[in-house]
Amino acid sequence: MSIINSRPGAATGIALLVFGMVIGIRQLGVLQGVELAMYDLNLKFRTTEAQPESPLLLIRIYENDIRQLGYPVNDSSLARALNLLSGYGARAIGVDLYRDFPAPDRNELLSAVTHSPRIVMIEKRLGEPVPRPDFISDSSQVGFADLKQDPGGVIRRGLLILWDNDGQPYFSFALQLALKYLQDFDITLTADPADESQVRLGKTTVRRFSGNDGGYQHADDGGYQMLLDYRRGANPFPSYSLSELLSGQLDGQQIRDRVIILGMTAASVEDRHESPFSTGWGAAGSIYGIEIHAHMVDQLLRIALHDDAPPKTMSEQSEILWILAICFIGAALGVWIQWPWLKVFLAVGGSGLLVAATHDAFSYGLWLPAVPATLAYLGSLALATIYCAQCEHTERKLVMHLFGKFVSPEVATLLWQQREQFMEGGRPRPQHLTITVMSIDLQGYTAPAEEMDPADTMQWVNHYLDTMTQIAAEHGGIVDDYAGDGIKVNFGVPIPRNNEQQIKQDAQCAVNCALTMGSTLGRLNSDLASHDLPPFRLRIGIATGTAIAGNLGSAQRMKYTTVGDVVNTAARLESFDKDSFRHEAGHEFRVLISESTYHYLVSEYLTTSLGRCKLHGKKKTMAVYRIWARKSIGSEEKMA
């Protein structure tokens, strides 16, 4: 099938094939790791507007604090720290330390917690549970500290709510702290009026994570989760040590109206986690659990107070349409753009543009599937390029098969470059053309052939045919048929002639070709004479007119040829009055042309009019002319 006519169908087929492959491997989860890595890169290198100052502050328990206060930090020291924070006017205080074990000074901690409803402590509900402190009766003062990990241990999602088997909800440590802070703004957690399965903080919906959101495939979406945006960066929150707090180095100005999270950051206590900032290019190292919780609290506060919604993802249907559209773009460019270097530019530039566009969209809160889209684009572009290359190879092979043996390399290259004009459906399309046809017959062939060995005869005839074919090619003619020692040559095919000047040039090329063939016959006759064989003589008929050019035969055996009255006229001119030429002495060849050809020769050739003649098979007489030579001298006779 011709590339040109099959482009829309080819682009469609390639786009659908690549689309199916990309969607298939994506559904298998093969691309999830790369897509999540791209999510991490977008987080690390996004451009965002300036954010209001975060109210988060961290009180860290370092190795030095453990050496002073022991491990675990005793309840008395912890109670004293909580009392100081409450007295300094902290709006919410989170304790990221488990207290599920008995302690002699537990009453001090109980008193500190029960006298300050702003304090939230932790429990663990997933895996091996760790119960809440037994002295807490207010459920708003405890939250689970469980974190959802992706493959590789990376925390990209925040778990906000869990339900037990009876449907009882439990809030996360971060959500409880955010609600404590927001109660001064009369903001609480409510159901979204448009969709009661979603929750809201303030006026903004905290969209619930689904297992196939963004680059995820079949992820665990149990409980109520949200995508974390880590908008504050790798190390955004001010922090102090527990020893600094207990020694009085902090004052109310540093604590008032803040959310305080107290927890372990000592190297000897394992509480480190991977985040998007600790993976891939630009990795900054793992972070502590209290930092993860701080990012979650900060994000919840921005949602409630500044309408800063979590990263959005496209619906699965929209993602499918997005990837399908990219497949069509890549396939269309692949089949329509033919320049190799431009395709390289399109591959590099297009994929770069896709990555840049998805990164820009991410900066505005929309997570587009960059990896499958880029794979779809490059895959469809590459497959379309391979398809076109294969089609071009097949078509070039066909063009060379049809014309390459009978035209010069320059003409063959020109035919290939302009194949769009005459190829259709993998074969030359039928065309109405104005052409000049030359019919050649070798007079005197039969008698010598009877005296020669058949193998020698075949070798000599092939030598003659090769010589004449080469001359035809040098003059821009295309040999489309051999009949014994007869040759048919077309001038003006397969590329249509668009003006009279081009038609005139074809007619002159045909006549020049005939004269060159005649002059070459002398050398062939010298070879014959060396074998004591009689000389050969050529009869040539040339006519100009309209014909139908196209392919005859089946897909297994094709032949490009021309049919029409002009073809018959050239053949009748060649055979006209051949008996008188047989007895004509002193001339090795004869060239007869039709009036239509003579019209284009003007006065450049020596001609003789034979008058109006009755050609065999023709009802009407027609003017016939004999060409003797060009009026110019010697070598010009061989010029096309």
Buried (B, 14 or more C-beta within 10 A) or exposed (E): BBBBBBBEEBBBBBBBBBBEBBBEEBEEBEBBBBBBBBBBBBBBEBEEEEBEEBBBBBBBBBEEBBEBBEBBBBBBBBBBBBBBBBEBEBBBBBBBBBBEEEBEEBEBBBBBBBEBEBBBBBBBBBEEEBEBBEBBEEEEBBBBBBBBBBEEBBBBBBBBBBEEEEEEEBBBBBBBBBBBBBBEEEBEBEEBEEEEEBBBBBEBBBBBBBEBBBBBBEBEBEBBBBBBBBBBBBEBBEBBBBBBBBEEEBEEEEBEEBBBBBBBBBEEBEBBBBBBBBBEEEBBEBBBBBBBBBBBBBBBBBBBBEEBBBBBBBEEEEBBEBBBBBBBBBBBBBBBBEEEEEBEEBBEEBBEEBBEEBBBBBEEBBBBBBBBBBBBBBBBBBBBBEBBEEBBEBBBEBBBEBBBEBBBEEBBEBBBEEBEBBBBEBBBBBBEBBBBBBBBBBBBBEEBBEEBEEEEBEEBBEEBBEBBBBBBBBBBBBBBBBEEBBBBBBBBBBBBBEEEEEBBBBBBBBBBBBBBBBBBBEEBBEEBEEEEBEBBBBBBBBBBBEBBBBBBEEEEEBEBBBEBEBBBBBBBBBBBBEEEBEEEEEEBBBBBBBBBBBBBBEEBBEBEEEEEBEBEEEEEEBBBBBBBBBEEEEEEBBBB
